[in-house]
Amino acid sequence: MERNDNAFIKESLQDANHTDVSELLEEFDAENSKFILNQLDEELCADVINDLDTEIRIKFLKIFSPEEIARYLDHLDSDDAVDILNELPAKAREEVIPHIKNEEKVKNILDLLRYDEDCAGGLMAKELIKANINWTVIQTIEEIRRQAENVQKIYSVYVVDDQDVLLGRVSLKEIILTTDTRKISNIYEEGIKSVPTYMPEEEVAALMAKYDLEAVPVLNVQGQLLGRITIDDIVDVITEQAEEERQLMSGISEDVEEDDSIWMLSRARLPWLIIGLAGGLLGARFIGIFEADIRQIAAIAFFIPLITATGGNVGIQSSTLVVQSLANPSAFDEDLFHKMIKVFQVAILNGILLAILVFVFVMIINDRDLQLSMVVSVALFSVVVIASFLGTLIPLILEKAGINPALASGPFITTANDLVGLGIYFTIIHFLYT
């Protein structure tokens, strides 16, 4: 770049995958990245820009003119073009759209801009292949050739009636193997899975994962075919969901990256740290209530970390399993009672095994103090059972309340179980030991 060796840049990147070029550009500033793109084919540049991380792309496109942005959007599917337009300020968006040359794409983009980004309408692309039920195979093949110019990947051909109402689909294999004069009405598949425009993206992702779909058609309330959602868009949704849940389970309340400002990173982490601090202070105050018991039997203080750590770990294990199960909307809709019974059975078994291990350990290190060993092991067993119950119940309550159940994992469960564990431990000590 310093030598303006355009020929070397073109030769180096001519066979490169657009994803690899995107990763390369993330190492450069916007000006140098633009210089590299100017040496490449426009269609490749469009894919590269589409692959860039959202934060990087927002900064990157600031140095592009509306005409340049429009030129790249002309090469993208309508859903990807809309995603990029939604990242631009309203004024810049209005300046870009008139420069898009493909009139059909402009119409599709304006149609998609009406939908929220987190529903099926916002995920779908308008580009697809469809055939009328009354067509013959040869008519369908001609239409596929015409429509396929604007469609990058063809998964299937959707079958509609004269009002564009979706009736089913026909596979490319069936079209190729069938005689040219045969009608689509004789070979298409009915009863295919579809989604309405208003379905939340999480439900779309769950549906496609459940039925192993590569693409799913999107319909309006009249059942008319409007577009399709492909697997690459759903992978993005699943990735975003996983990242969001990881952050929530870690006690990070905002969507942040490591390169964000110190203030944003601190603000995202601070709320749950404050909650953890409050829980710790309450725990310290709780221990203070039983100060007399601790003075009388100093050995009981040695096992406080054991009780709190075990309760926190059990609670996180239980809540994590529940959060994973809730990714399937029907996970707890059926046979909830038997699932809860199974949770208790597992907790009781784990509690018994851990209590036996602790009993033996305390007997060995405390000169066979049977009473102390019994108290610690009974307390540990109780904490394991109750922590497991809380770890299972709290995510379900949050889910019913419309709150992301991932909040139940991490700091929330840990803090709650610390307090519950201490309460159980000292209550048992107070009544059984002193």
LUMSENU-504903 format. One record per residue (C-alpha): residue number from 0; residue in one letter; x, y, z. Coordinates in steps of 0.05 Angstrom, whole numbers, padded with zeros to 5 digits. Each point is the difference from the previous one (the first is absolute). Layout:
N
ATOM; NUM; A; X; Y; Z $
...
***
This chain:
434
ATOM; 0; M; 00000; 00000; 00000 $
ATOM; 1; E; 00057; 00048; 00016 $
ATOM; 2; R; 00029; -00012; -00070 $
ATOM; 3; N; -00070; 00002; -00032 $
ATOM; 4; D; 00015; -00068; -00030 $
ATOM; 5; N; -00071; -00013; -00024 $
ATOM; 6; A; 00021; -00059; -00043 $
ATOM; 7; F; 00029; -00037; 00059 $
ATOM; 8; I; -00062; 00012; 00042 $
ATOM; 9; K; -00046; -00026; -00055 $
ATOM; 10; E; 00044; -00061; -00012 $
ATOM; 11; S; 00003; -00015; 00075 $
ATOM; 12; L; -00075; 00003; 00010 $
ATOM; 13; Q; -00028; -00024; -00066 $
ATOM; 14; D; -00015; -00070; 00025 $
ATOM; 15; A; -00013; 00019; 00073 $
ATOM; 16; N; -00065; -00017; 00034 $
ATOM; 17; H; -00041; 00061; 00020 $
ATOM; 18; T; 00000; -00023; 00073 $
ATOM; 19; D; 00076; -00001; 00001 $
ATOM; 20; V; 00003; 00070; -00032 $
ATOM; 21; S; -00048; 00025; 00054 $
ATOM; 22; E; 00046; -00026; 00055 $
ATOM; 23; L; 00059; 00034; -00034 $
ATOM; 24; L; -00036; 00067; -00005 $
ATOM; 25; E; -00015; -00001; 00075 $
ATOM; 26; E; 00075; 00009; 00011 $
ATOM; 27; F; 00001; 00065; -00041 $
ATOM; 28; D; -00031; 00068; 00009 $
ATOM; 29; A; -00058; 00023; -00043 $
ATOM; 30; E; 00042; 00039; -00050 $
ATOM; 31; N; 00047; -00058; -00015 $
ATOM; 32; S; -00058; -00049; -00002 $
ATOM; 33; K; -00035; 00042; -00052 $
ATOM; 34; F; 00064; 00003; -00040 $
ATOM; 35; I; 00003; -00076; -00002 $
ATOM; 36; L; -00074; -00007; -00019 $
ATOM; 37; N; 00010; 00048; -00058 $
ATOM; 38; Q; 00047; -00052; -00031 $
ATOM; 39; L; -00051; -00057; 00004 $
ATOM; 40; D; -00061; -00021; -00038 $
ATOM; 41; E; -00064; 00035; 00023 $
ATOM; 42; E; -00037; -00065; 00015 $
ATOM; 43; L; 00057; -00025; 00043 $
ATOM; 44; C; 00003; 00068; 00035 $
ATOM; 45; A; -00075; -00004; 00016 $
ATOM; 46; D; 00009; -00069; 00033 $
ATOM; 47; V; 00061; 00026; 00038 $
ATOM; 48; I; -00039; 00060; 00028 $
ATOM; 49; N; -00058; -00046; 00018 $
ATOM; 50; D; 00047; -00045; 00039 $
ATOM; 51; L; 00032; 00056; 00041 $
ATOM; 52; D; -00016; 00004; 00074 $
ATOM; 53; T; -00058; 00048; 00011 $
ATOM; 54; E; 00040; 00051; 00041 $
ATOM; 55; I; 00057; 00001; -00050 $
ATOM; 56; R; -00047; 00006; -00059 $
ATOM; 57; I; -00036; 00060; 00031 $
ATOM; 58; K; 00066; 00037; 00007 $
ATOM; 59; F; 00024; -00025; -00068 $
ATOM; 60; L; -00060; 00024; -00040 $
ATOM; 61; K; 00006; 00071; 00026 $
ATOM; 62; I; 00054; 00015; -00051 $
ATOM; 63; F; -00040; -00028; -00059 $
ATOM; 64; S; -00046; 00044; -00042 $
ATOM; 65; P; -00073; -00019; -00008 $
ATOM; 66; E; 00014; -00020; -00072 $
ATOM; 67; E; 00055; -00047; 00021 $
ATOM; 68; I; -00042; -00033; 00053 $
ATOM; 69; A; -00058; -00008; -00048 $
ATOM; 70; R; 00046; -00033; -00051 $
ATOM; 71; Y; 00019; -00054; 00050 $
ATOM; 72; L; -00072; -00010; 00025 $
ATOM; 73; D; -00020; -00015; -00072 $
ATOM; 74; H; 00039; -00065; 00005 $
ATOM; 75; L; -00030; -00024; 00066 $
ATOM; 76; D; -00065; -00036; 00017 $
ATOM; 77; S; -00055; 00047; 00023 $
ATOM; 78; D; 00004; -00023; 00073 $
ATOM; 79; D; 00075; 00013; 00004 $
ATOM; 80; A; -00008; 00067; -00033 $
ATOM; 81; V; -00054; 00020; 00050 $
ATOM; 82; D; 00044; -00022; 00059 $
ATOM; 83; I; 00055; 00047; -00024 $
ATOM; 84; L; -00049; 00057; -00014 $
ATOM; 85; N; -00028; -00007; 00070 $
ATOM; 86; E; 00069; 00013; 00028 $
ATOM; 87; L; 00005; 00067; -00036 $
ATOM; 88; P; -00029; 00065; 00026 $
ATOM; 89; A; -00069; 00016; -00028 $
ATOM; 90; K; 00027; 00056; -00044 $
ATOM; 91; A; 00054; -00044; -00030 $
ATOM; 92; R; -00050; -00056; -00012 $
ATOM; 93; E; -00045; 00046; -00039 $
ATOM; 94; E; 00059; 00024; -00041 $
ATOM; 95; V; 00023; -00071; -00018 $
ATOM; 96; I; -00067; -00031; -00023 $
ATOM; 97; P; -00010; 00046; -00061 $
ATOM; 98; H; 00068; -00021; -00027 $
ATOM; 99; I; -00016; -00074; -00001 $
ATOM; 100; K; -00009; -00016; -00074 $
ATOM; 101; N; -00040; -00065; 00006 $
ATOM; 102; E; -00073; 00024; 00005 $
ATOM; 103; E; -00026; -00067; 00023 $
ATOM; 104; K; 00053; -00001; 00056 $
ATOM; 105; V; -00021; 00070; 00021 $
ATOM; 106; K; -00072; -00023; 00005 $
ATOM; 107; N; 00021; -00061; 00041 $
ATOM; 108; I; 00043; 00043; 00046 $
ATOM; 109; L; -00055; 00050; 00013 $
ATOM; 110; D; -00048; -00057; 00015 $
ATOM; 111; L; 00049; -00032; 00050 $
ATOM; 112; L; 00015; 00065; 00036 $
ATOM; 113; R; -00072; -00002; 00027 $
ATOM; 114; Y; 00015; -00060; 00044 $
ATOM; 115; D; 00035; -00003; 00067 $
ATOM; 116; E; 00069; -00030; -00004 $
ATOM; 117; D; -00014; -00054; 00052 $
ATOM; 118; C; -00060; -00033; -00034 $
ATOM; 119; A; -00008; -00045; -00061 $
ATOM; 120; G; -00017; 00059; -00045 $
ATOM; 121; G; 00065; 00033; 00019 $
ATOM; 122; L; 00041; -00063; -00013 $
ATOM; 123; M; -00030; -00021; -00067 $
ATOM; 124; A; 00028; 00013; -00069 $
ATOM; 125; K; -00048; 00016; -00056 $
ATOM; 126; E; 00042; -00038; -00051 $
ATOM; 127; L; -00027; -00070; -00012 $
ATOM; 128; I; -00024; -00048; -00054 $
ATOM; 129; K; -00074; -00012; -00006 $
ATOM; 130; A; -00045; -00035; -00051 $
ATOM; 131; N; -00074; 00001; -00014 $
ATOM; 132; I; -00036; -00065; 00015 $
ATOM; 133; N; -00030; 00000; -00071 $
ATOM; 134; W; 00068; 00003; -00036 $
ATOM; 135; T; 00033; -00058; -00034 $
ATOM; 136; V; 00071; -00022; 00017 $
ATOM; 137; I; 00029; 00034; -00062 $
ATOM; 138; Q; -00034; 00066; 00019 $
ATOM; 139; T; 00028; -00006; 00070 $
ATOM; 140; I; 00070; -00013; -00026 $
ATOM; 141; E; -00003; 00063; -00043 $
ATOM; 142; E; -00024; 00040; 00060 $
ATOM; 143; I; 00055; -00028; 00044 $
ATOM; 144; R; 00051; 00024; -00051 $
ATOM; 145; R; -00031; 00069; 00000 $
ATOM; 146; Q; -00008; 00006; 00076 $
ATOM; 147; A; 00066; -00033; 00018 $
ATOM; 148; E; 00039; 00061; -00024 $
ATOM; 149; N; -00018; 00035; 00065 $
ATOM; 150; V; 00005; -00061; 00046 $
ATOM; 151; Q; 00068; -00022; 00026 $
ATOM; 152; K; -00022; -00067; 00029 $
ATOM; 153; I; -00059; -00042; -00022 $
ATOM; 154; Y; -00025; -00049; 00052 $
ATOM; 155; S; -00068; -00015; -00030 $
ATOM; 156; V; -00055; 00028; -00045 $
ATOM; 157; Y; -00062; 00025; 00037 $
ATOM; 158; V; -00068; -00015; -00031 $
ATOM; 159; V; -00054; 00054; 00002 $
ATOM; 160; D; -00069; 00011; -00029 $
ATOM; 161; D; -00023; 00059; -00042 $
ATOM; 162; Q; -00006; 00044; 00063 $
ATOM; 163; D; 00071; -00018; 00022 $
ATOM; 164; V; -00026; -00042; 00058 $
ATOM; 165; L; 00052; -00052; 00019 $
ATOM; 166; L; -00022; -00071; -00015 $
ATOM; 167; G; 00065; -00039; 00008 $
ATOM; 168; R; 00066; -00011; -00034 $
ATOM; 169; V; 00032; -00044; -00053 $
ATOM; 170; S; 00072; -00024; 00002 $
ATOM; 171; L; 00050; 00014; -00055 $
ATOM; 172; K; 00012; -00075; -00004 $
ATOM; 173; E; -00073; -00013; -00015 $
ATOM; 174; I; 00000; 00054; -00054 $
ATOM; 175; I; 00061; -00029; -00033 $
ATOM; 176; L; -00025; -00072; 00000 $
ATOM; 177; T; -00071; 00015; -00023 $
ATOM; 178; T; -00023; 00007; -00072 $
ATOM; 179; D; -00005; 00071; -00027 $
ATOM; 180; T; -00074; -00001; -00012 $
ATOM; 181; R; -00020; -00024; 00069 $
ATOM; 182; K; -00035; 00052; 00044 $
ATOM; 183; I; 00028; 00026; 00066 $
ATOM; 184; S; -00067; -00017; 00033 $
ATOM; 185; N; 00017; -00074; -00009 $
ATOM; 186; I; 00069; 00001; 00031 $
ATOM; 187; Y; 00002; 00053; 00055 $
ATOM; 188; E; 00003; -00014; 00075 $
ATOM; 189; E; -00056; 00028; 00044 $
ATOM; 190; G; 00000; 00018; 00074 $
ATOM; 191; I; 00069; 00031; 00005 $
ATOM; 192; K; 00023; 00040; 00060 $
ATOM; 193; S; -00007; 00075; -00004 $
ATOM; 194; V; 00002; 00060; 00047 $
ATOM; 195; P; -00041; 00065; 00004 $
ATOM; 196; T; 00035; 00067; -00007 $
ATOM; 197; Y; -00012; 00017; 00073 $
ATOM; 198; M; 00032; -00063; 00030 $
ATOM; 199; P; 00058; 00018; 00047 $
ATOM; 200; E; 00069; -00020; -00026 $
ATOM; 201; E; 00011; -00047; 00059 $
ATOM; 202; E; -00061; -00041; -00019 $
ATOM; 203; V; 00022; -00001; -00073 $
ATOM; 204; A; 00068; -00026; 00021 $
ATOM; 205; A; -00031; -00053; 00044 $
ATOM; 206; L; -00046; -00023; -00057 $
ATOM; 207; M; 00056; -00006; -00050 $
ATOM; 208; A; 00044; -00036; 00049 $
ATOM; 209; K; -00056; -00049; 00020 $
ATOM; 210; Y; -00017; -00019; -00072 $
ATOM; 211; D; 00072; 00007; -00027 $
ATOM; 212; L; -00022; 00051; -00053 $
ATOM; 213; E; 00048; 00036; -00047 $
ATOM; 214; A; -00052; 00052; -00017 $
ATOM; 215; V; -00071; 00017; 00022 $
ATOM; 216; P; -00052; 00041; -00038 $
ATOM; 217; V; -00030; 00062; 00032 $
ATOM; 218; L; -00074; 00016; -00009 $
ATOM; 219; N; -00046; 00058; 00015 $
ATOM; 220; V; -00066; -00009; 00037 $
ATOM; 221; Q; -00035; -00018; -00065 $
ATOM; 222; G; 00049; -00057; -00012 $
ATOM; 223; Q; 00034; 00034; -00058 $
ATOM; 224; L; 00074; -00015; -00012 $
ATOM; 225; L; 00043; 00062; 00016 $
ATOM; 226; G; 00070; -00027; 00007 $
ATOM; 227; R; 00044; -00053; 00032 $
ATOM; 228; I; 00049; -00006; 00058 $
ATOM; 229; T; 00063; -00039; -00014 $
ATOM; 230; I; 00045; -00039; 00048 $
ATOM; 231; D; 00056; 00052; -00002 $
ATOM; 232; D; -00046; 00052; 00030 $
ATOM; 233; I; -00022; -00048; 00055 $
ATOM; 234; V; 00072; -00018; 00017 $
ATOM; 235; D; 00011; 00075; 00013 $
ATOM; 236; V; -00062; 00001; 00045 $
ATOM; 237; I; 00023; -00062; 00039 $
ATOM; 238; T; 00070; 00030; 00008 $
ATOM; 239; E; -00028; 00066; 00026 $
ATOM; 240; Q; -00046; -00038; 00049 $
ATOM; 241; A; 00058; -00042; 00026 $
ATOM; 242; E; 00044; 00062; 00009 $
ATOM; 243; E; -00056; 00037; 00036 $
ATOM; 244; E; -00013; -00059; 00047 $
ATOM; 245; R; 00074; -00008; 00015 $
ATOM; 246; Q; 00004; 00074; 00019 $
ATOM; 247; L; -00063; -00005; 00043 $
ATOM; 248; M; 00025; -00063; 00035 $
ATOM; 249; S; 00066; 00037; 00014 $
ATOM; 250; G; -00036; 00059; 00030 $
ATOM; 251; I; 00010; 00047; -00059 $
ATOM; 252; S; -00065; 00038; -00011 $
ATOM; 253; E; 00016; 00034; -00067 $
ATOM; 254; D; 00024; -00023; -00068 $
ATOM; 255; V; 00073; 00021; 00002 $
ATOM; 256; E; 00066; -00017; -00033 $
ATOM; 257; E; 00070; 00002; 00028 $
ATOM; 258; D; 00018; 00060; -00044 $
ATOM; 259; D; -00058; 00042; 00029 $
ATOM; 260; S; 00015; 00059; 00045 $
ATOM; 261; I; 00021; -00010; 00072 $
ATOM; 262; W; -00065; 00033; 00023 $
ATOM; 263; M; -00044; -00046; -00042 $
ATOM; 264; L; 00037; -00062; 00025 $
ATOM; 265; S; -00005; 00023; 00072 $
ATOM; 266; R; -00074; 00018; -00006 $
ATOM; 267; A; -00016; -00068; -00029 $
ATOM; 268; R; 00034; -00038; 00057 $
ATOM; 269; L; -00014; 00045; 00059 $
ATOM; 270; P; -00074; -00016; 00015 $
ATOM; 271; W; 00011; -00073; 00014 $
ATOM; 272; L; 00065; 00015; 00038 $
ATOM; 273; I; -00040; 00046; 00045 $
ATOM; 274; I; -00052; -00055; 00010 $
ATOM; 275; G; 00056; -00048; 00017 $
ATOM; 276; L; 00029; 00051; 00048 $
ATOM; 277; A; -00068; 00009; 00033 $
ATOM; 278; G; -00006; -00075; 00006 $
ATOM; 279; G; 00069; -00005; 00031 $
ATOM; 280; L; -00016; 00055; 00051 $
ATOM; 281; L; -00065; -00035; 00018 $
ATOM; 282; G; 00038; -00065; 00007 $
ATOM; 283; A; 00051; 00034; 00046 $
ATOM; 284; R; -00057; 00029; 00041 $
ATOM; 285; F; -00034; -00068; 00002 $
ATOM; 286; I; 00064; -00032; 00027 $
ATOM; 287; G; 00002; 00055; 00053 $
ATOM; 288; I; -00066; -00023; 00027 $
ATOM; 289; F; 00031; -00066; 00018 $
ATOM; 290; E; 00064; 00031; 00028 $
ATOM; 291; A; -00012; -00033; 00067 $
ATOM; 292; D; -00004; -00069; -00031 $
ATOM; 293; I; 00064; 00012; -00039 $
ATOM; 294; R; 00036; 00022; 00063 $
ATOM; 295; Q; -00023; -00061; 00037 $
ATOM; 296; I; 00019; -00048; -00056 $
ATOM; 297; A; 00054; 00032; -00044 $
ATOM; 298; A; 00004; -00061; -00045 $
ATOM; 299; I; -00067; 00015; -00033 $
ATOM; 300; A; 00030; 00062; -00033 $
ATOM; 301; F; 00048; -00044; -00040 $
ATOM; 302; F; -00057; -00030; -00041 $
ATOM; 303; I; -00036; 00064; -00020 $
ATOM; 304; P; 00037; 00003; -00068 $
ATOM; 305; L; -00018; -00073; -00012 $
ATOM; 306; I; -00075; 00012; 00011 $
ATOM; 307; T; -00003; 00064; -00043 $
ATOM; 308; A; 00042; -00026; -00057 $
ATOM; 309; T; -00038; -00066; -00005 $
ATOM; 310; G; -00068; 00034; 00002 $
ATOM; 311; G; 00022; 00049; -00054 $
ATOM; 312; N; 00028; -00055; -00045 $
ATOM; 313; V; -00062; -00044; 00006 $
ATOM; 314; G; -00046; 00059; -00014 $
ATOM; 315; I; 00039; 00021; -00062 $
ATOM; 316; Q; 00000; -00072; -00026 $
ATOM; 317; S; -00075; -00006; 00009 $
ATOM; 318; S; -00017; 00068; -00029 $
ATOM; 319; T; 00046; -00011; -00060 $
ATOM; 320; L; -00035; -00065; -00018 $
ATOM; 321; V; -00068; 00034; 00005 $
ATOM; 322; V; 00022; 00059; -00042 $
ATOM; 323; Q; 00025; -00048; -00054 $
ATOM; 324; S; -00065; -00038; 00001 $
ATOM; 325; L; -00041; 00064; -00005 $
ATOM; 326; A; 00034; 00014; -00067 $
ATOM; 327; N; -00052; -00051; -00023 $
ATOM; 328; P; -00067; 00035; 00013 $
ATOM; 329; S; -00035; -00066; 00015 $
ATOM; 330; A; 00053; -00026; 00048 $
ATOM; 331; F; -00040; 00012; 00063 $
ATOM; 332; D; -00070; 00005; -00028 $
ATOM; 333; E; -00011; -00075; 00007 $
ATOM; 334; D; 00009; -00045; 00061 $
ATOM; 335; L; 00028; 00056; 00045 $
ATOM; 336; F; -00015; -00039; 00063 $
ATOM; 337; H; 00041; -00060; -00020 $
ATOM; 338; K; 00057; 00044; -00022 $
ATOM; 339; M; 00001; 00034; 00068 $
ATOM; 340; I; -00001; -00068; 00034 $
ATOM; 341; K; 00060; -00021; -00041 $
ATOM; 342; V; 00037; 00063; 00021 $
ATOM; 343; F; -00013; -00016; 00073 $
ATOM; 344; Q; 00023; -00072; -00009 $
ATOM; 345; V; 00066; 00023; -00030 $
ATOM; 346; A; 00009; 00053; 00055 $
ATOM; 347; I; -00013; -00051; 00055 $
ATOM; 348; L; 00049; -00050; -00030 $
ATOM; 349; N; 00054; 00053; -00009 $
ATOM; 350; G; -00014; 00027; 00070 $
ATOM; 351; I; 00007; -00068; 00033 $
ATOM; 352; L; 00066; -00015; -00036 $
ATOM; 353; L; 00030; 00069; 00017 $
ATOM; 354; A; -00025; -00004; 00072 $
ATOM; 355; I; 00035; -00068; 00009 $
ATOM; 356; L; 00065; 00027; -00028 $
ATOM; 357; V; -00003; 00061; 00045 $
ATOM; 358; F; -00019; -00042; 00061 $
ATOM; 359; V; 00061; -00044; -00010 $
ATOM; 360; F; 00046; 00060; -00012 $
ATOM; 361; V; -00024; 00039; 00062 $
ATOM; 362; M; 00007; -00063; 00043 $
ATOM; 363; I; 00072; -00008; -00022 $
ATOM; 364; I; 00023; 00072; 00009 $
ATOM; 365; N; -00038; 00015; 00064 $
ATOM; 366; D; 00020; -00059; 00043 $
ATOM; 367; R; -00063; -00040; -00014 $
ATOM; 368; D; -00047; 00055; 00024 $
ATOM; 369; L; -00065; -00037; -00017 $
ATOM; 370; Q; -00046; 00058; 00017 $
ATOM; 371; L; 00037; 00051; -00043 $
ATOM; 372; S; 00005; -00050; -00057 $
ATOM; 373; M; -00075; -00013; 00003 $
ATOM; 374; V; -00017; 00074; 00001 $
ATOM; 375; V; 00044; 00017; -00060 $
ATOM; 376; S; -00023; -00059; -00041 $
ATOM; 377; V; -00074; 00011; 00015 $
ATOM; 378; A; 00008; 00074; -00016 $
ATOM; 379; L; 00035; -00016; -00066 $
ATOM; 380; F; -00054; -00050; -00020 $
ATOM; 381; S; -00054; 00052; 00014 $
ATOM; 382; V; 00036; 00054; -00039 $
ATOM; 383; V; 00009; -00046; -00061 $
ATOM; 384; V; -00074; -00017; -00002 $
ATOM; 385; I; -00025; 00071; 00011 $
ATOM; 386; A; 00051; 00031; -00048 $
ATOM; 387; S; -00020; -00049; -00053 $
ATOM; 388; F; -00073; 00017; 00011 $
ATOM; 389; L; 00014; 00075; -00005 $
ATOM; 390; G; 00044; -00009; -00061 $
ATOM; 391; T; -00058; -00036; -00035 $
ATOM; 392; L; -00058; 00043; 00024 $
ATOM; 393; I; 00029; 00070; -00009 $
ATOM; 394; P; 00012; -00006; -00076 $
ATOM; 395; L; -00071; -00027; -00009 $
ATOM; 396; I; -00029; 00058; 00039 $
ATOM; 397; L; 00041; 00051; -00040 $
ATOM; 398; E; -00022; -00034; -00065 $
ATOM; 399; K; -00074; 00005; 00019 $
ATOM; 400; A; 00012; 00073; 00019 $
ATOM; 401; G; 00028; 00016; -00069 $
ATOM; 402; I; 00071; 00010; 00026 $
ATOM; 403; N; 00060; -00035; -00032 $
ATOM; 404; P; 00012; -00061; 00044 $
ATOM; 405; A; 00075; 00006; -00012 $
ATOM; 406; L; -00002; 00053; 00054 $
ATOM; 407; A; -00012; -00056; 00050 $
ATOM; 408; S; 00069; -00028; -00012 $
ATOM; 409; G; 00064; 00030; 00025 $
ATOM; 410; P; -00001; 00056; 00051 $
ATOM; 411; F; -00075; -00004; 00016 $
ATOM; 412; I; 00000; -00074; 00018 $
ATOM; 413; T; 00068; 00004; 00034 $
ATOM; 414; T; -00020; 00058; 00045 $
ATOM; 415; A; -00068; -00031; 00017 $
ATOM; 416; N; 00030; -00068; 00017 $
ATOM; 417; D; 00055; 00031; 00042 $
ATOM; 418; L; -00052; 00032; 00045 $
ATOM; 419; V; -00045; -00062; 00001 $
ATOM; 420; G; 00060; -00046; 00013 $
ATOM; 421; L; 00024; 00042; 00058 $
ATOM; 422; G; -00070; 00002; 00029 $
ATOM; 423; I; -00007; -00075; -00003 $
ATOM; 424; Y; 00070; -00013; 00027 $
ATOM; 425; F; -00006; 00045; 00061 $
ATOM; 426; T; -00072; -00020; 00015 $
ATOM; 427; I; 00020; -00074; 00003 $
ATOM; 428; I; 00061; 00018; 00043 $
ATOM; 429; H; -00043; 00041; 00047 $
ATOM; 430; F; -00051; -00055; 00011 $
ATOM; 431; L; 00043; -00063; -00005 $
ATOM; 432; Y; 00068; 00020; 00026 $
ATOM; 433; T; -00005; 00056; 00052 $
***
